[in-house]
Amino acid sequence: MKEQFLPIGDNQMATDPVSHLSGIAAFVQAVEAGSFTAAAVRLGLSKSAVAKNVAKLEERLGTRLLERTTRSLGLTSDGQSYYESCLKVLAELGSAEALLASRQQQPSGLLRISLPVAFGQKWIMPALLDIGQQYPGLNFDVSFTDRHVDLVEEGIDLVVRLGDPGDMASLVGRKIGPQHSLLCASPAYLAARGRPQKLADLMDHDYIVYARDGRALPWLLRDEAGRTVSLRAKPRHTISHGHALRDAALAGAGLAYLATWLVMPDLREGSLEAVLTSAGVDDMPIHLLWPHARNMVPKVRVVVDQLVEHFHPVPPWDRL
């Protein structure tokens, strides 16, 4: 897109931004203080300077913003809508200044973090410990659970969530990558039971399934026509811990649907083998989430930025 330049001339809004902002400040203070005299005290200006700034603002806008009487000031209908817009602009400027100021602060204090059990232990904790080495004033209170915690209710500053991030109305989030899963089994199991060639062949196999809150989670797979299907066959074993699920597959207990972040070294070494690799559904996001109220806090910002950098552009388990 070509740059567009405003012509130099009588358009003071373009050529004199300082005067423009002075007029907005004088107008907002006059409305909130109720008089030019009180606004002048707040701004450290003379009463006449405040009145002039507001008059110039009205002249630029081509409309009257204030109804002036000997005793008070009142907003016109145009003034009311403009006042509301000014408040939004000033709030944005305040947020921008707060963000810049926070970047000059050294992150410190206690950061409460909730992590999924297996992923958190294997991939997040080592990165957090590195961050802690860089910032001695930063302390972590880390809890591990695979349930969806309520950050606001439970006083959590930051959470790592696999899959559906849930209700984002009160949260801010950044995606750090996708979770890709594969059907895996040990070479000994496949030698004894055969290697499935299509989804229908899975009916002849034993399943080891991940369970959450006492409920076995279905496998989301892609069939030969490219459709996503949910496999809910009765498992032989249900296990509620990712590392234990992997260990069961390594021991030859059956087929397991395992995330690549958990089993990539086993696949490279050959202690596990992937089957029906085209059946895996690669649509499980991994998010960092934190409450809106923590958005400008340096300790949250630094940890989020460094974790995002750690997992981008290629997650560590996929690097050679």
NUKOL-672707 format. One record per atom (N, C-alpha, C): residue in one letter; z, y, x. Coordinates in steps of 0.2 Angstrom, whole numbers, padded with zeros to 4 digits, always signed. Layout:
<sites>
AZYX/...
</sites>
This chain:
<sites>
M+0000-0006+0004/M+0000+0000+0000/M+0000+0006+0004/K-0005+0011+0003/K-0005+0017+0007/K+0001+0022+0005/E+0004+0025+0010/E+0009+0030+0009/E+0007+0036+0005/Q+0011+0038+0000/Q+0010+0044-0004/Q+0014+0049-0002/F+0011+0055-0001/F+0015+0061+0001/F+0015+0066-0004/L+0021+0069-0006/L+0021+0075-0011/L+0019+0081-0008/P+0016+0085-0011/P+0013+0092-0008/P+0019+0096-0007/I+0019+0100-0002/I+0024+0105+0000/I+0022+0111-0004/G+0028+0114-0007/G+0027+0120-0012/G+0033+0121-0015/D+0032+0122-0022/D+0038+0124-0026/D+0043+0118-0028/N+0041+0112-0027/N+0045+0107-0029/N+0051+0106-0025/Q+0056+0109-0026/Q+0062+0109-0022/Q+0066+0102-0022/M+0064+0098-0028/M+0068+0092-0028/M+0065+0087-0022/A+0059+0089-0020/A+0056+0085-0014/A+0058+0088-0008/T+0058+0095-0007/T+0058+0098-0001/T+0065+0100+0001/D+0070+0100-0004/D+0076+0102-0002/D+0082+0098-0005/P+0082+0091-0002/P+0087+0086-0005/P+0094+0088-0005/V+0096+0092+0001/V+0103+0095+0001/V+0105+0099-0005/S+0100+0104-0006/S+0102+0108-0012/S+0102+0104-0018/H+0097+0099-0019/H+0097+0095-0025/H+0104+0091-0026/L+0106+0088-0021/L+0113+0085-0021/L+0118+0089-0022/S+0118+0095-0019/S+0123+0100-0020/S+0124+0102-0028/G+0118+0103-0031/G+0118+0104-0038/G+0121+0099-0042/I+0119+0092-0040/I+0122+0087-0044/I+0129+0087-0043/A+0132+0088-0037/A+0139+0087-0036/A+0143+0093-0040/A+0140+0099-0040/A+0143+0105-0044/A+0143+0103-0051/F+0137+0100-0054/F+0137+0099-0061/F+0142+0094-0063/V+0142+0088-0059/V+0147+0083-0061/V+0154+0085-0060/Q+0156+0089-0055/Q+0163+0092-0055/Q+0164+0097-0060/A+0160+0101-0062/A+0161+0105-0067/A+0162+0102-0074/V+0158+0096-0075/V+0160+0093-0081/V+0166+0089-0081/E+0168+0086-0076/E+0175+0083-0075/E+0181+0087-0075/A+0180+0093-0072/A+0185+0098-0071/A+0186+0102-0077/G+0180+0103-0081/G+0181+0107-0087/G+0179+0114-0086/S+0178+0117-0080/S+0177+0124-0079/S+0174+0125-0072/F+0170+0130-0071/F+0167+0132-0064/F+0173+0133-0059/T+0178+0136-0062/T+0184+0138-0057/T+0187+0132-0055/A+0189+0127-0059/A+0192+0121-0057/A+0187+0117-0052/A+0181+0117-0054/A+0176+0113-0050/A+0176+0116-0043/A+0176+0123-0042/A+0176+0126-0036/A+0182+0124-0032/V+0188+0124-0035/V+0194+0122-0031/V+0192+0115-0028/R+0190+0110-0032/R+0189+0103-0030/R+0183+0103-0024/L+0178+0107-0024/L+0173+0107-0020/L+0174+0111-0014/G+0179+0116-0014/G+0180+0120-0008/G+0175+0126-0008/L+0173+0128-0014/L+0168+0133-0014/L+0170+0139-0019/S+0166+0144-0019/S+0168+0149-0024/S+0165+0148-0031/K+0168+0151-0036/K+0166+0150-0042/K+0159+0151-0043/S+0157+0157-0040/S+0150+0159-0041/S+0145+0154-0038/A+0147+0151-0032/A+0143+0146-0029/A+0142+0140-0033/V+0147+0138-0036/V+0146+0132-0041/V+0142+0134-0047/A+0143+0140-0050/A+0139+0142-0055/A+0131+0142-0053/K+0130+0145-0047/K+0123+0146-0045/K+0120+0139-0044/N+0124+0134-0041/N+0121+0127-0040/N+0119+0124-0046/V+0123+0125-0051/V+0122+0122-0058/V+0116+0125-0061/A+0115+0132-0060/A+0110+0136-0063/A+0103+0133-0060/K+0103+0133-0053/K+0097+0130-0050/K+0095+0123-0052/L+0100+0119-0053/L+0099+0112-0055/L+0095+0113-0062/E+0098+0117-0067/E+0095+0117-0073/E+0088+0120-0073/E+0087+0125-0068/E+0080+0128-0067/E+0075+0122-0065/R+0077+0118-0060/R+0073+0113-0058/R+0071+0108-0063/L+0076+0106-0067/L+0075+0101-0072/L+0072+0104-0078/G+0072+0111-0079/G+0069+0114-0085/G+0072+0113-0091/T+0079+0112-0091/T+0083+0111-0097/T+0090+0113-0096/R+0093+0115-0101/R+0100+0117-0101/R+0105+0111-0101/L+0109+0111-0096/L+0114+0105-0096/L+0121+0106-0099/L+0123+0113-0098/L+0129+0114-0100/L+0129+0120-0105/E+0133+0120-0110/E+0135+0125-0115/E+0141+0129-0112/R+0140+0135-0111/R+0145+0139-0108/R+0148+0144-0113/T+0155+0144-0113/T+0159+0149-0117/T+0164+0152-0112/T+0167+0157-0115/T+0172+0161-0111/T+0178+0156-0109/R+0179+0151-0113/R+0185+0147-0111/R+0183+0140-0109/S+0177+0137-0110/S+0176+0130-0108/S+0169+0129-0107/L+0167+0123-0104/L+0160+0121-0104/L+0159+0114-0108/G+0154+0114-0111/G+0152+0108-0115/G+0145+0105-0113/L+0144+0099-0114/L+0138+0096-0112/L+0133+0096-0118/T+0126+0098-0116/T+0121+0098-0121/T+0119+0090-0122/S+0115+0089-0126/S+0112+0082-0127/S+0109+0079-0120/D+0105+0084-0118/D+0101+0082-0111/D+0106+0082-0106/G+0111+0086-0106/G+0117+0086-0101/G+0120+0080-0101/Q+0122+0077-0107/Q+0126+0071-0107/Q+0122+0065-0104/S+0115+0064-0106/S+0112+0059-0103/S+0111+0060-0095/Y+0110+0066-0093/Y+0109+0067-0086/Y+0116+0066-0082/Y+0121+0068-0085/Y+0128+0066-0082/Y+0129+0059-0081/E+0127+0055-0086/E+0128+0048-0086/E+0123+0045-0080/S+0117+0048-0079/S+0113+0045-0074/S+0116+0047-0067/C+0119+0053-0067/C+0122+0056-0060/C+0127+0051-0058/L+0132+0049-0063/L+0137+0045-0061/L+0135+0038-0058/K+0129+0035-0061/K+0126+0029-0058/K+0124+0030-0051/V+0120+0036-0050/V+0118+0038-0043/V+0124+0038-0038/L+0129+0042-0040/L+0134+0043-0036/L+0138+0037-0034/A+0138+0032-0039/A+0142+0026-0038/A+0138+0022-0033/E+0131+0022-0034/E+0127+0018-0029/E+0128+0021-0022/L+0128+0028-0021/L+0129+0031-0015/L+0136+0029-0012/G+0141+0028-0016/G+0148+0026-0014/G+0148+0019-0012/S+0144+0015-0015/S+0144+0008-0013/S+0140+0007-0006/A+0135+0011-0006/A+0131+0011+0001/A+0136+0013+0007/E+0140+0018+0005/E+0144+0021+0011/E+0150+0016+0012/A+0152+0012+0007/A+0157+0007+0008/A+0155+0001+0012/L+0148+0000+0010/L+0145-0006+0014/L+0144-0004+0022/L+0142+0002+0023/L+0141+0004+0030/L+0148+0004+0033/A+0153+0007+0030/A+0159+0007+0033/A+0162+0000+0034/S+0161-0004+0030/S+0164-0011+0031/S+0161-0015+0037/R+0154-0013+0038/R+0151-0016+0044/R+0154-0014+0051/Q+0158-0008+0051/Q+0161-0006+0057/Q+0168-0009+0058/Q+0170-0013+0053/Q+0177-0015+0053/Q+0177-0023+0056/Q+0182-0024+0059/Q+0182-0031+0062/Q+0185-0036+0057/P+0182-0041+0055/P+0184-0045+0050/P+0191-0048+0052/S+0195-0048+0047/S+0202-0051+0048/S+0205-0053+0042/G+0211-0057+0042/G+0215-0059+0037/G+0213-0066+0034/L+0216-0068+0029/L+0215-0075+0026/L+0209-0075+0022/L+0205-0080+0023/L+0199-0082+0019/L+0200-0089+0016/R+0201-0089+0009/R+0202-0095+0006/R+0195-0098+0004/I+0194-0104+0006/I+0187-0107+0006/I+0188-0114+0002/S+0184-0116-0002/S+0183-0122-0005/S+0177-0126-0004/L+0177-0132-0001/L+0171-0135+0001/L+0171-0142-0002/P+0164-0145-0003/P+0163-0151-0005/P+0166-0156+0000/V+0168-0162-0002/V+0172-0166+0003/V+0168-0168+0009/A+0163-0172+0008/A+0159-0175+0014/A+0155-0169+0017/F+0151-0165+0013/F+0147-0160+0016/F+0151-0155+0020/G+0157-0153+0017/G+0161-0148+0020/G+0164-0151+0027/Q+0166-0157+0027/Q+0169-0160+0033/Q+0163-0160+0039/K+0157-0162+0037/K+0152-0164+0042/K+0149-0158+0044/W+0147-0153+0040/W+0143-0147+0042/W+0146-0140+0041/I+0151-0139+0037/I+0153-0133+0036/I+0159-0131+0041/M+0164-0136+0041/M+0170-0135+0046/M+0168-0134+0053/P+0163-0137+0056/P+0162-0136+0063/P+0159-0128+0064/A+0155-0126+0059/A+0153-0119+0059/A+0158-0114+0058/L+0163-0116+0053/L+0169-0111+0052/L+0173-0111+0058/L+0174-0116+0062/L+0178-0116+0068/L+0175-0112+0073/D+0168-0112+0074/D+0165-0108+0079/D+0166-0100+0077/I+0165-0099+0070/I+0166-0092+0068/I+0173-0089+0069/G+0178-0094+0068/G+0185-0092+0070/G+0186-0091+0077/Q+0182-0094+0082/Q+0183-0092+0089/Q+0180-0085+0090/Q+0175-0083+0086/Q+0172-0076+0088/Q+0177-0071+0085/Y+0181-0072+0080/Y+0185-0067+0076/Y+0192-0070+0076/P+0196-0068+0081/P+0203-0071+0082/P+0208-0069+0076/G+0206-0063+0073/G+0210-0060+0067/G+0208-0064+0061/L+0204-0068+0060/L+0201-0071+0054/L+0205-0078+0054/N+0208-0079+0048/N+0212-0086+0047/N+0208-0089+0040/F+0208-0096+0041/F+0205-0100+0035/F+0210-0104+0032/D+0210-0104+0025/D+0213-0109+0021/D+0208-0113+0017/V+0207-0119+0020/V+0201-0123+0018/V+0204-0129+0013/S+0201-0129+0007/S+0202-0135+0003/S+0196-0139+0002/F+0197-0146+0001/F+0191-0150+0000/F+0191-0153-0007/T+0186-0152-0011/T+0186-0155-0018/T+0178-0155-0020/D+0176-0160-0024/D+0170-0161-0026/D+0169-0158-0034/R+0175-0156-0036/R+0174-0153-0043/R+0172-0146-0042/H+0170-0143-0048/H+0168-0136-0048/H+0174-0132-0049/V+0176-0128-0044/V+0182-0124-0044/V+0181-0118-0048/D+0186-0114-0051/D+0185-0108-0054/D+0187-0103-0049/L+0183-0099-0045/L+0185-0095-0040/L+0190-0090-0042/V+0188-0086-0047/V+0192-0081-0049/V+0199-0083-0051/E+0199-0089-0056/E+0206-0091-0058/E+0210-0094-0053/E+0207-0097-0048/E+0211-0101-0042/E+0211-0097-0036/G+0209-0091-0036/G+0210-0086-0030/G+0206-0088-0024/I+0200-0091-0025/I+0196-0093-0020/I+0191-0088-0018/D+0190-0086-0011/D+0186-0081-0009/D+0179-0083-0008/L+0178-0090-0006/L+0171-0092-0005/L+0171-0100-0006/V+0165-0102-0009/V+0164-0109-0010/V+0157-0111-0008/V+0157-0117-0006/V+0150-0121-0005/V+0149-0125-0011/R+0143-0125-0014/R+0142-0129-0020/R+0136-0132-0019/L+0136-0139-0020/L+0130-0143-0020/L+0127-0144-0027/G+0121-0143-0028/G+0118-0143-0035/G+0118-0137-0039/D+0119-0138-0046/D+0119-0132-0050/D+0125-0128-0049/P+0124-0121-0047/P+0129-0117-0045/P+0134-0115-0051/G+0132-0116-0057/G+0136-0115-0063/G+0135-0108-0065/D+0140-0105-0069/D+0140-0099-0072/D+0140-0093-0066/M+0135-0089-0066/M+0134-0084-0060/M+0136-0077-0063/A+0139-0077-0069/A+0140-0070-0071/A+0145-0066-0067/S+0150-0070-0065/S+0156-0066-0061/S+0155-0068-0053/L+0149-0071-0051/L+0149-0073-0044/L+0143-0070-0041/V+0143-0069-0034/V+0137-0068-0030/V+0135-0074-0026/G+0129-0075-0025/G+0127-0081-0021/G+0121-0081-0017/R+0121-0085-0011/R+0116-0086-0007/R+0114-0093-0006/K+0108-0095-0006/K+0106-0102-0005/K+0105-0103+0002/I+0108-0108+0005/I+0108-0110+0012/I+0103-0116+0013/G+0101-0119+0008/G+0096-0124+0009/G+0095-0129+0003/P+0091-0134+0003/P+0090-0139-0002/P+0094-0145+0001/Q+0096-0149-0004/Q+0099-0156-0003/Q+0093-0161-0005/H+0091-0165+0000/H+0086-0170-0001/H+0089-0176-0001/S+0088-0181-0005/S+0091-0188-0005/S+0086-0193-0005/L+0087-0199-0002/L+0083-0204-0002/L+0087-0211-0004/L+0083-0216-0007/L+0086-0222-0008/L+0086-0226-0001/C+0092-0228+0001/C+0093-0231+0007/C+0096-0238+0006/A+0095-0242+0011/A+0099-0249+0012/A+0099-0251+0019/S+0103-0256+0021/S+0103-0258+0027/S+0097-0263+0028/P+0095-0264+0035/P+0089-0269+0036/P+0091-0276+0034/A+0098-0278+0034/A+0100-0285+0033/A+0100-0285+0025/Y+0102-0280+0021/Y+0101-0281+0014/Y+0094-0282+0012/L+0090-0277+0014/L+0083-0278+0012/L+0079-0284+0014/A+0081-0287+0020/A+0079-0294+0022/A+0081-0299+0017/A+0087-0298+0015/A+0089-0304+0010/A+0087-0303+0003/R+0086-0297+0001/R+0084-0295-0006/R+0077-0293-0008/G+0074-0291-0002/G+0067-0289-0003/G+0067-0281-0004/R+0061-0278-0002/R+0060-0271-0002/R+0056-0269-0008/P+0060-0265-0012/P+0056-0263-0019/P+0050-0259-0017/Q+0045-0260-0021/Q+0038-0256-0020/Q+0037-0251-0026/K+0041-0252-0031/K+0040-0247-0037/K+0047-0247-0041/L+0048-0242-0045/L+0054-0241-0048/L+0056-0247-0052/A+0052-0250-0055/A+0054-0256-0059/A+0057-0262-0055/D+0055-0262-0048/D+0058-0267-0044/D+0066-0266-0043/L+0068-0260-0044/L+0075-0258-0043/L+0080-0262-0048/M+0077-0265-0053/M+0081-0269-0058/M+0084-0275-0055/D+0081-0277-0049/D+0083-0283-0046/D+0088-0282-0040/H+0090-0276-0040/H+0094-0274-0034/H+0101-0272-0036/D+0106-0272-0031/D+0113-0270-0032/D+0113-0262-0031/Y+0117-0259-0035/Y+0117-0251-0034/Y+0124-0250-0031/I+0124-0245-0027/I+0131-0242-0025/I+0130-0234-0027/V+0134-0232-0031/V+0133-0226-0035/V+0139-0221-0033/Y+0137-0215-0032/Y+0142-0210-0031/Y+0146-0208-0038/A+0152-0207-0038/A+0156-0206-0044/A+0160-0199-0043/R+0160-0195-0049/R+0164-0189-0049/R+0168-0189-0055/D+0174-0187-0054/D+0179-0187-0060/D+0179-0194-0064/G+0178-0199-0060/G+0178-0206-0064/G+0172-0208-0067/R+0166-0204-0066/R+0160-0205-0070/R+0154-0206-0064/A+0151-0212-0065/A+0145-0213-0061/A+0140-0208-0062/L+0137-0205-0057/L+0132-0200-0058/L+0125-0204-0058/P+0120-0202-0062/P+0114-0205-0062/P+0110-0203-0056/W+0105-0208-0055/W+0100-0206-0049/W+0094-0202-0053/L+0092-0197-0050/L+0086-0193-0053/L+0080-0195-0048/L+0075-0198-0051/L+0070-0201-0047/L+0063-0199-0050/R+0058-0199-0046/R+0051-0197-0048/R+0047-0204-0049/D+0045-0205-0055/D+0041-0211-0056/D+0034-0211-0053/E+0030-0216-0054/E+0023-0216-0051/E+0018-0211-0054/A+0020-0208-0060/A+0016-0203-0063/A+0018-0196-0061/G+0024-0196-0057/G+0026-0189-0055/G+0031-0186-0059/R+0034-0190-0065/R+0039-0188-0069/R+0046-0189-0066/T+0050-0185-0068/T+0057-0186-0066/T+0061-0190-0071/V+0064-0195-0069/V+0067-0200-0073/V+0075-0200-0071/S+0079-0202-0075/S+0086-0203-0074/S+0088-0210-0074/L+0090-0213-0069/L+0091-0220-0068/L+0099-0221-0069/R+0101-0225-0075/R+0108-0225-0077/R+0110-0233-0077/A+0106-0237-0073/A+0108-0244-0073/A+0115-0245-0071/K+0118-0251-0073/K+0125-0252-0071/K+0126-0253-0064/P+0130-0249-0060/P+0131-0250-0053/P+0135-0256-0051/R+0134-0259-0046/R+0139-0264-0043/R+0146-0261-0041/H+0145-0255-0037/H+0151-0252-0035/H+0150-0244-0036/T+0155-0241-0038/T+0155-0234-0038/T+0160-0231-0033/I+0158-0226-0030/I+0163-0223-0024/I+0162-0216-0025/S+0168-0213-0024/S+0169-0206-0025/S+0169-0202-0019/H+0167-0204-0013/H+0167-0201-0007/H+0160-0202-0003/G+0157-0197-0001/G+0150-0198+0002/G+0150-0202+0008/H+0155-0201+0013/H+0155-0205+0019/H+0157-0213+0017/A+0161-0214+0012/A+0162-0221+0010/A+0156-0224+0007/L+0153-0220+0003/L+0146-0223+0000/L+0141-0225+0006/R+0141-0220+0011/R+0136-0222+0017/R+0139-0228+0020/D+0145-0229+0021/D+0148-0235+0025/D+0146-0241+0021/A+0147-0241+0014/A+0145-0247+0010/A+0138-0249+0011/A+0133-0244+0011/A+0126-0245+0012/A+0125-0248+0019/L+0128-0246+0024/L+0128-0248+0031/L+0130-0256+0031/A+0135-0257+0027/A+0138-0264+0027/A+0134-0269+0023/G+0128-0266+0020/G+0124-0271+0016/G+0126-0272+0009/A+0130-0268+0006/A+0132-0269-0001/A+0127-0267-0006/G+0122-0264-0004/G+0117-0263-0009/G+0113-0257-0008/L+0109-0254-0013/L+0105-0248-0012/L+0109-0242-0014/A+0109-0237-0010/A+0112-0231-0012/A+0107-0225-0011/Y+0109-0220-0015/Y+0105-0214-0015/Y+0108-0208-0011/L+0106-0207-0005/L+0110-0203-0001/L+0107-0197+0002/A+0110-0192+0003/A+0108-0186+0005/A+0106-0186+0013/T+0100-0183+0014/T+0098-0184+0021/T+0103-0180+0026/W+0107-0175+0024/W+0112-0172+0028/W+0117-0177+0030/L+0118-0183+0026/L+0123-0188+0027/L+0120-0193+0032/V+0114-0195+0031/V+0112-0201+0034/V+0106-0201+0039/M+0104-0194+0040/M+0098-0194+0045/M+0099-0197+0051/P+0105-0197+0055/P+0106-0201+0061/P+0105-0208+0060/D+0107-0211+0054/D+0107-0218+0053/D+0099-0220+0052/L+0096-0216+0049/L+0088-0217+0048/L+0085-0217+0054/R+0086-0212+0058/R+0083-0212+0065/R+0085-0218+0069/E+0091-0220+0069/E+0093-0226+0073/E+0091-0232+0070/G+0089-0233+0064/G+0087-0239+0061/G+0092-0243+0057/S+0099-0240+0057/S+0104-0244+0054/S+0104-0243+0047/L+0100-0239+0044/L+0098-0238+0037/L+0091-0237+0037/E+0088-0240+0031/E+0080-0239+0030/E+0079-0236+0023/A+0075-0231+0023/A+0073-0228+0017/A+0068-0232+0013/V+0068-0232+0006/V+0063-0236+0002/V+0061-0231-0003/L+0055-0232-0006/L+0052-0228-0011/L+0053-0221-0010/T+0051-0219-0004/T+0052-0212-0001/T+0049-0207-0006/S+0044-0208-0009/S+0040-0203-0014/S+0044-0202-0020/A+0049-0206-0021/A+0053-0206-0028/A+0059-0201-0027/G+0061-0199-0021/G+0066-0194-0021/G+0064-0187-0024/V+0069-0184-0028/V+0068-0177-0031/V+0071-0172-0026/D+0067-0168-0024/D+0070-0163-0019/D+0071-0156-0022/D+0076-0156-0027/D+0078-0150-0030/D+0085-0148-0031/M+0089-0151-0026/M+0096-0150-0027/M+0098-0144-0022/P+0100-0138-0024/P+0101-0132-0020/P+0108-0133-0017/I+0109-0130-0011/I+0116-0129-0008/I+0117-0121-0008/H+0122-0119-0011/H+0124-0112-0012/H+0131-0110-0009/L+0131-0104-0006/L+0137-0101-0005/L+0138-0096-0011/L+0144-0096-0013/L+0146-0092-0019/L+0153-0088-0018/W+0153-0082-0020/W+0159-0079-0020/W+0160-0073-0025/P+0166-0071-0027/P+0167-0067-0033/P+0164-0060-0031/H+0161-0056-0037/H+0159-0050-0036/H+0164-0045-0032/A+0170-0046-0034/A+0175-0042-0031/A+0176-0042-0023/R+0173-0048-0021/R+0174-0049-0013/R+0167-0047-0010/N+0163-0044-0013/N+0156-0043-0011/N+0156-0038-0004/M+0160-0033-0004/M+0160-0029+0002/M+0165-0030+0007/V+0169-0036+0006/V+0175-0037+0011/V+0172-0040+0017/P+0173-0037+0023/P+0170-0039+0029/P+0171-0046+0031/K+0177-0049+0029/K+0178-0056+0031/K+0174-0061+0027/V+0172-0059+0021/V+0167-0063+0017/V+0160-0062+0020/R+0158-0056+0021/R+0152-0054+0023/R+0150-0058+0029/V+0155-0057+0034/V+0153-0060+0041/V+0152-0068+0040/V+0157-0071+0037/V+0156-0079+0036/V+0150-0081+0033/V+0148-0077+0027/V+0142-0079+0023/V+0136-0078+0028/D+0136-0072+0031/D+0130-0071+0036/D+0129-0076+0041/Q+0134-0078+0044/Q+0134-0083+0050/Q+0132-0090+0047/L+0135-0092+0041/L+0133-0098+0038/L+0126-0098+0036/V+0123-0093+0033/V+0116-0093+0032/V+0112-0094+0038/E+0114-0090+0043/E+0110-0090+0049/E+0110-0097+0052/H+0116-0101+0052/H+0117-0107+0054/H+0112-0112+0051/F+0111-0112+0045/F+0107-0116+0041/F+0100-0114+0040/H+0098-0109+0042/H+0091-0106+0042/H+0088-0106+0049/P+0081-0106+0049/P+0076-0108+0044/P+0076-0116+0042/V+0079-0120+0047/V+0079-0127+0046/V+0086-0129+0047/P+0088-0133+0042/P+0095-0136+0042/P+0096-0140+0048/P+0102-0140+0051/P+0104-0143+0057/P+0102-0151+0057/W+0103-0154+0051/W+0102-0161+0051/W+0094-0163+0052/D+0090-0158+0051/D+0082-0159+0051/D+0080-0157+0058/R+0084-0154+0062/R+0081-0152+0069/R+0081-0158+0074/L+0076-0157+0078/L+0075-0163+0083/L+0080-0162+0088/
</sites>
